[in-house]
Amino acid sequence: MPDTKAQGPAATGLRAAAAEAWLYGLALIEMALTRSAQFDNGLTVGRFSHKRELAGPEMRWVTTPNNDTLYSICWLDLSRGPAKITVPATGDRYFAAAMMDMYSNNYAVLSPRTLGGRGGTFTIVGPGQASSDPLAIRSPTRWSWVTLRVLVDGPADLAAAHAVQDGFEMNAPTAPAPERPAARDADWPTYFASVQALLNDNAPPATDTALLRRIAPLGLGVGTRFDPSRFSSAEAAEIAAGVADARRSVIGVRRAGPLIDGWAYPKDGSGAFGQDYRYRAQVALGGLGTLTRVEAMYARPVNDKGTNAFDSDAVWRLRFGAGRLPPVNAFWSLSLYEAEPNGQFFFTENAIGRYAIGDRTPGLVYGADGSLDIWISRKNPGGARTANWLPAPAQLPFSLVMRAYLPKDDFLNGTYRLPPLQRA
């Protein structure tokens, strides 16, 4: 039977619009999926939930977690009224309370860099809300994700770190948990229906107007309802093709940014993405919750195929020469993850329970000149190398992330570069 539906916009325009819309919506989808997973685990809107143990292989609610800090999580529904966050005095202990809008942008980070170590109480308000506090922090969206990281200096420090966590308080309205969104791999009618609902719930900034006009042929926008039935079968095929284009452009593909000596460095807009929607989508998929560069510099090694996945059967060495350890004002760590086919990264079970090596790792063996060799392999490399061993996954390939918290200027401006990861 011939397709009798009225023909809409040009097919090529729909394909391009669908690709852009899928990428644009991915941060919203990933944020909402993370929110639902946390509410499924007992989180209450407007209240902190403190994780009392460092992240390990069981932590799967956010991709690429760290094993250096305790996490505390809070979701705010600011349509119900303002929130107040109290930060305790933390002395010289590193912490970061990052506030993210639903588009995965950090709109404020409370940390020693911004507050010092004396703490304080701060008001958080949502869009369109008045506040008598001249220093109020304004969230661009109704929903806001607050992720608190508190540094732990080994198992003996856990009790003291718990006390710091408990000093963070959130006084905010409670609210029902919102509906679960579509998955990232949902069919396009389901995916875009979820994106539309999230757009209506969390209006985008005016600076996204050009993008919104480009995707308008799909019927997506602010205050509208997505209707997939309006498209003919030929148009639907073009939309599906555009979504497939977008998926291929981010899943398993290296993020944009400088690539030097085999390391991919974050772009200047990392953590506050502006109109770099593809980069935002890549980070949402592989590193949701990324801090801004001035707070934490993240870098990943890239293989000769342009991906972040490395052969776990081989033995690898990362050698820091004398005086060439990462320059930071807080701390650095190198984390290892199993690289899943869907583009996400999680810690992997291993015989020694080690998921990262950094400047606080006890027992590392340095060269006589102060150099440091980190050995990466599936099997114990043996001998003196065991002390500096970072175990690779039993089956999947591995991926690495270097984190440098409060990086010094020479790291930020590119004067300092990490050494290449090499096969031993």
C-alpha positions as CSV (number, residue, x, y, z in Angstrom):
1,M,0.0,0.0,0.0
2,P,1.5,3.4,-0.9
3,D,2.3,5.8,2.0
4,T,-0.5,8.4,2.0
5,K,0.8,10.6,4.8
6,A,1.6,14.1,3.9
7,Q,5.3,14.6,3.1
8,G,7.1,16.8,5.7
9,P,10.5,18.5,5.5
10,A,13.2,17.4,3.1
11,A,14.6,14.0,4.0
12,T,18.2,15.1,4.1
13,G,17.2,17.9,6.5
14,L,15.5,15.4,8.8
15,R,18.5,13.2,8.8
16,A,20.8,16.0,9.9
17,A,18.3,17.3,12.4
18,A,17.9,13.8,13.9
19,A,21.7,13.5,14.3
20,E,21.9,16.8,16.0
21,A,18.9,16.2,18.2
22,W,20.2,12.8,19.4
23,L,23.5,14.3,20.3
24,Y,21.9,17.3,22.0
25,G,19.6,15.1,24.0
26,L,22.2,12.6,25.2
27,A,23.4,14.7,28.2
28,L,19.7,15.1,29.3
29,I,19.1,11.3,28.9
30,E,22.3,10.3,30.8
31,M,21.6,12.8,33.6
32,A,18.0,11.5,33.9
33,L,19.1,7.9,33.8
34,T,21.6,8.5,36.5
35,R,19.0,10.3,38.6
36,S,16.6,7.4,38.2
37,A,19.3,4.8,39.2
38,Q,20.0,6.8,42.3
39,F,16.4,7.1,43.3
40,D,16.0,3.3,42.7
41,N,18.7,2.9,45.3
42,G,16.8,4.9,48.0
43,L,17.8,8.5,47.4
44,T,15.4,11.2,48.5
45,V,15.0,14.4,46.6
46,G,16.7,17.3,48.4
47,R,18.8,15.1,50.8
48,F,22.4,14.0,50.6
49,S,23.1,10.3,50.3
50,H,26.6,9.5,51.5
51,K,28.6,6.7,50.1
52,R,30.8,5.4,53.0
53,E,33.3,3.3,51.0
54,L,35.5,4.2,48.1
55,A,34.2,3.2,44.7
56,G,35.0,-0.3,43.4
57,P,33.7,-2.7,40.7
58,E,30.2,-2.7,42.2
59,M,29.7,1.0,41.5
60,R,27.8,1.1,38.2
61,W,25.5,4.1,38.6
62,V,28.0,6.5,37.0
63,T,30.6,5.9,34.4
64,T,34.3,6.4,35.1
65,P,34.1,6.9,38.9
66,N,37.2,7.7,41.0
67,N,38.7,5.7,43.8
68,D,40.3,8.6,45.6
69,T,37.3,10.3,47.2
70,L,34.0,9.4,48.9
71,Y,31.0,10.4,47.0
72,S,27.9,12.1,48.4
73,I,24.9,12.7,46.1
74,C,21.9,15.0,46.1
75,W,19.3,15.8,43.5
76,L,17.4,19.1,43.9
77,D,14.0,20.0,42.4
78,L,14.3,23.7,42.6
79,S,10.8,24.4,41.3
80,R,9.7,23.6,44.9
81,G,11.8,26.5,46.3
82,P,15.4,27.3,47.1
83,A,17.9,25.1,48.8
84,K,20.7,25.8,51.3
85,I,23.9,23.9,51.4
86,T,26.2,24.1,54.4
87,V,29.9,23.4,53.9
88,P,31.8,22.5,57.1
89,A,35.3,23.7,57.8
90,T,37.6,21.2,56.1
91,G,41.1,22.5,56.8
92,D,43.5,21.2,54.2
93,R,41.4,18.2,53.1
94,Y,40.4,18.4,49.5
95,F,36.7,18.3,48.6
96,A,34.5,19.5,45.7
97,A,30.8,20.0,45.8
98,A,29.9,20.3,42.1
99,M,26.6,21.6,41.0
100,M,25.4,20.5,37.6
101,D,22.4,21.5,35.5
102,M,20.5,18.9,33.5
103,Y,22.6,19.6,30.5
104,S,25.6,18.3,32.5
105,N,27.3,21.7,32.8
106,N,29.0,22.7,36.1
107,Y,27.4,26.0,37.1
108,A,29.2,26.2,40.5
109,V,31.9,24.2,42.3
110,L,32.4,24.8,46.0
111,S,36.0,23.6,46.9
112,P,39.1,24.8,48.5
113,R,39.8,26.6,45.2
114,T,36.7,28.7,45.6
115,L,36.0,28.8,49.3
116,G,39.2,28.0,51.1
117,G,38.9,25.6,54.0
118,R,36.5,27.6,56.3
119,G,33.2,26.5,54.8
120,G,29.9,28.5,54.9
121,T,26.2,28.3,54.0
122,F,25.0,29.1,50.5
123,T,21.7,29.5,48.8
124,I,20.8,27.7,45.5
125,V,17.9,29.0,43.5
126,G,16.2,27.8,40.3
127,P,15.2,29.5,37.1
128,G,13.0,32.6,37.7
129,Q,13.2,32.5,41.5
130,A,13.8,35.6,43.5
131,S,16.3,35.5,46.4
132,S,17.2,38.0,49.0
133,D,20.7,36.5,49.1
134,P,23.0,38.7,46.9
135,L,25.4,35.7,46.7
136,A,22.8,33.1,45.8
137,I,23.9,30.4,43.4
138,R,21.5,30.1,40.4
139,S,20.9,26.9,38.7
140,P,20.0,27.2,35.0
141,T,17.5,24.3,35.2
142,R,14.8,23.1,37.5
143,W,16.6,19.9,38.4
144,S,20.2,20.0,39.7
145,W,22.7,17.3,40.6
146,V,25.1,18.0,43.4
147,T,28.0,15.6,43.6
148,L,30.3,15.9,46.6
149,R,33.8,14.4,46.6
150,V,35.7,14.2,49.8
151,L,39.4,13.0,49.7
152,V,40.3,9.9,51.6
153,D,44.0,9.3,52.5
154,G,43.8,5.5,52.9
155,P,41.6,3.1,55.0
156,A,42.8,4.6,58.3
157,D,41.4,8.0,57.2
158,L,37.8,6.8,56.5
159,A,36.4,7.7,59.9
160,A,37.7,11.3,59.6
161,A,36.4,11.5,56.0
162,H,33.0,10.3,57.2
163,A,32.9,13.1,59.8
164,V,33.6,15.7,57.0
165,Q,30.8,14.2,54.9
166,D,28.4,14.5,57.8
167,G,29.2,18.1,58.1
168,F,27.8,18.8,54.7
169,E,24.1,19.5,55.0
170,M,21.4,20.2,52.4
171,N,18.2,22.0,53.5
172,A,15.9,21.7,50.5
173,P,12.3,20.8,49.6
174,T,11.5,17.2,49.0
175,A,9.6,16.1,45.9
176,P,8.5,12.9,44.2
177,A,11.0,11.1,42.0
178,P,10.5,11.8,38.3
179,E,9.8,9.2,35.7
180,R,12.5,7.1,34.2
181,P,13.6,8.3,30.8
182,A,14.3,6.2,27.7
183,A,17.6,4.4,27.4
184,R,20.3,5.8,25.1
185,D,19.8,2.8,22.8
186,A,16.0,3.2,22.6
187,D,14.3,3.5,19.2
188,W,14.1,7.1,18.0
189,P,10.3,7.7,18.7
190,T,10.9,6.6,22.4
191,Y,14.2,8.4,22.7
192,F,12.9,11.7,21.3
193,A,9.7,11.6,23.4
194,S,12.0,11.4,26.5
195,V,14.2,14.2,25.2
196,Q,11.1,16.4,24.6
197,A,9.8,15.7,28.2
198,L,13.2,16.7,29.6
199,L,13.3,19.8,27.5
200,N,9.9,20.8,28.8
201,D,11.0,20.1,32.4
202,N,14.4,21.8,32.1
203,A,14.3,24.6,29.5
204,P,17.6,25.1,27.6
205,P,19.5,28.4,27.6
206,A,18.7,31.0,25.1
207,T,22.2,30.5,23.6
208,D,20.9,27.1,22.3
209,T,18.4,28.9,20.0
210,A,20.2,28.2,16.8
211,L,20.4,24.5,17.6
212,L,16.7,24.4,18.5
213,R,15.8,26.0,15.2
214,R,17.9,23.4,13.3
215,I,16.1,20.5,15.0
216,A,12.6,22.1,14.8
217,P,11.7,20.0,11.7
218,L,11.5,17.0,14.1
219,G,8.8,18.8,16.1
220,L,11.2,19.0,19.1
221,G,11.2,22.3,21.1
222,V,10.3,23.9,24.4
223,G,6.7,23.6,25.4
224,T,5.8,21.2,22.6
225,R,4.8,17.5,22.3
226,F,6.8,15.1,20.1
227,D,4.6,13.3,17.7
228,P,6.3,10.5,15.7
229,S,3.2,9.7,13.8
230,R,3.4,12.8,11.7
231,F,6.3,11.4,9.7
232,S,6.0,9.2,6.6
233,S,7.8,5.9,6.4
234,A,10.5,7.5,4.2
235,E,10.9,10.4,6.7
236,A,11.1,7.9,9.5
237,A,13.9,6.0,7.8
238,E,15.8,9.3,7.4
239,I,15.4,10.1,11.1
240,A,16.6,6.6,12.0
241,A,19.6,7.0,9.7
242,G,20.4,10.3,11.4
243,V,20.3,8.7,14.9
244,A,22.6,6.0,13.6
245,D,25.0,8.6,12.3
246,A,25.0,10.3,15.7
247,R,25.6,7.1,17.6
248,R,28.6,6.2,15.4
249,S,30.1,9.6,16.0
250,V,30.4,9.2,19.8
251,I,30.4,5.5,20.8
252,G,34.0,4.3,20.7
253,V,35.3,7.5,19.2
254,R,38.0,9.6,20.8
255,R,36.8,12.8,22.3
256,A,37.8,16.1,20.6
257,G,40.7,17.8,22.2
258,P,44.5,18.0,22.0
259,L,46.3,14.7,21.4
260,I,49.9,14.8,22.4
261,D,52.3,11.8,23.0
262,G,49.3,9.5,22.9
263,W,47.3,11.4,25.5
264,A,44.0,13.1,24.8
265,Y,43.6,16.2,26.9
266,P,40.3,17.9,27.7
267,K,39.1,20.9,25.7
268,D,38.9,24.2,27.4
269,G,35.1,23.9,27.7
270,S,35.2,20.5,29.5
271,G,32.6,20.5,32.3
272,A,30.9,23.7,31.0
273,F,30.3,22.9,27.4
274,G,28.6,25.9,25.9
275,Q,27.5,25.0,22.3
276,D,29.9,22.1,21.9
277,Y,27.1,19.6,21.9
278,R,29.1,16.7,20.4
279,Y,31.8,17.0,23.0
280,R,29.2,17.3,25.7
281,A,27.6,14.0,24.4
282,Q,30.9,12.2,24.4
283,V,31.6,13.3,28.0
284,A,28.1,12.4,29.1
285,L,28.6,8.9,27.7
286,G,32.1,8.2,28.9
287,G,32.6,10.6,31.9
288,L,29.4,12.0,33.2
289,G,30.0,14.4,36.1
290,T,33.3,15.7,34.8
291,L,34.6,18.7,36.7
292,T,35.9,21.8,35.0
293,R,39.6,21.9,34.0
294,V,40.6,24.3,36.7
295,E,39.2,21.9,39.3
296,A,40.5,18.7,37.8
297,M,42.4,18.0,34.7
298,Y,41.4,14.7,33.1
299,A,43.5,13.0,30.4
300,R,43.2,9.6,28.6
301,P,45.7,7.6,26.5
302,V,44.6,6.9,23.0
303,N,45.6,3.8,21.0
304,D,46.7,3.7,17.3
305,K,43.1,3.1,16.3
306,G,42.0,6.4,18.0
307,T,40.1,4.7,20.8
308,N,40.6,4.6,24.6
309,A,40.6,0.8,24.8
310,F,43.9,-1.1,25.2
311,D,44.9,-4.8,24.9
312,S,44.8,-6.4,28.4
313,D,46.9,-9.3,27.2
314,A,49.9,-7.1,26.8
315,V,52.2,-5.6,29.4
316,W,52.3,-1.8,29.5
317,R,54.6,0.7,31.2
318,L,54.0,4.3,32.1
319,R,57.3,5.9,33.1
320,F,57.5,9.3,34.8
321,G,61.0,10.7,34.6
322,A,62.7,12.4,37.5
323,G,60.9,15.6,38.4
324,R,58.1,14.8,35.9
325,L,55.2,13.7,38.1
326,P,52.0,15.5,37.5
327,P,52.1,19.1,38.9
328,V,49.1,19.6,41.2
329,N,48.0,21.7,44.2
330,A,45.9,18.8,45.5
331,F,46.6,15.3,44.3
332,W,46.8,13.1,41.2
333,S,45.8,9.5,40.4
334,L,45.8,7.1,37.5
335,S,42.7,5.0,37.4
336,L,42.1,1.8,35.3
337,Y,38.8,0.7,34.0
338,E,37.4,-2.1,31.9
339,A,36.2,-0.6,28.6
340,E,32.7,-1.8,27.7
341,P,31.5,-2.0,24.1
342,N,28.8,0.7,24.8
343,G,31.5,3.3,25.5
344,Q,31.3,3.3,29.3
345,F,34.0,2.5,31.8
346,F,33.9,0.8,35.2
347,F,36.4,-0.6,37.7
348,T,37.3,-4.2,37.3
349,E,37.8,-7.0,39.8
350,N,41.4,-7.9,40.5
351,A,43.5,-10.0,42.9
352,I,44.9,-7.1,44.9
353,G,41.8,-4.8,44.9
354,R,43.8,-1.9,43.3
355,Y,41.9,0.3,40.9
356,A,44.2,3.4,40.8
357,I,47.8,4.5,41.6
358,G,48.6,8.0,42.6
359,D,50.7,10.2,44.8
360,R,49.1,8.8,48.0
361,T,49.5,5.1,47.1
362,P,51.5,3.4,49.9
363,G,54.5,1.2,49.0
364,L,55.3,2.5,45.5
365,V,58.9,1.9,44.5
366,Y,60.7,4.9,42.9
367,G,63.9,4.8,41.0
368,A,67.1,6.1,42.6
369,D,66.6,9.4,40.6
370,G,63.0,9.8,41.7
371,S,61.5,8.3,38.5
372,L,58.3,6.2,38.7
373,D,57.3,3.2,36.5
374,I,53.7,2.1,36.6
375,W,53.2,-1.4,35.3
376,I,49.8,-2.4,33.7
377,S,49.1,-6.0,32.9
378,R,46.5,-8.8,33.4
379,K,49.1,-11.0,35.3
380,N,51.3,-9.9,38.2
381,P,54.5,-8.6,36.5
382,G,56.5,-10.0,39.5
383,G,59.5,-9.0,41.4
384,A,60.0,-5.3,42.2
385,R,57.4,-4.4,39.6
386,T,54.6,-5.8,41.8
387,A,54.6,-2.8,44.1
388,N,53.7,-0.5,41.1
389,W,51.3,-2.9,39.4
390,L,47.9,-1.6,38.1
391,P,45.9,-4.8,37.2
392,A,44.1,-5.0,33.9
393,P,40.7,-6.7,33.4
394,A,40.5,-10.5,33.1
395,Q,38.5,-10.3,29.8
396,L,37.7,-6.8,28.5
397,P,40.3,-4.3,27.2
398,F,41.3,-1.6,29.7
399,S,41.2,2.2,29.6
400,L,43.1,4.7,31.8
401,V,42.2,8.1,33.2
402,M,44.7,10.5,34.7
403,R,43.1,12.9,37.2
404,A,45.1,15.9,38.4
405,Y,43.1,17.8,41.1
406,L,43.8,21.5,41.3
407,P,46.3,21.3,38.5
408,K,49.1,23.9,38.4
409,D,49.4,26.4,35.6
410,D,52.0,24.4,33.7
411,F,49.5,21.5,33.4
412,L,46.7,23.7,32.4
413,N,48.6,25.7,29.8
414,G,50.3,22.7,28.3
415,T,53.8,23.3,29.4
416,Y,53.7,19.9,31.3
417,R,52.7,16.8,29.3
418,L,52.3,13.2,30.4
419,P,54.7,10.6,29.2
420,P,53.5,8.1,26.5
421,L,52.0,4.8,27.5
422,Q,54.3,2.1,26.0
423,R,54.2,-1.7,25.5
424,A,56.9,-3.2,27.8
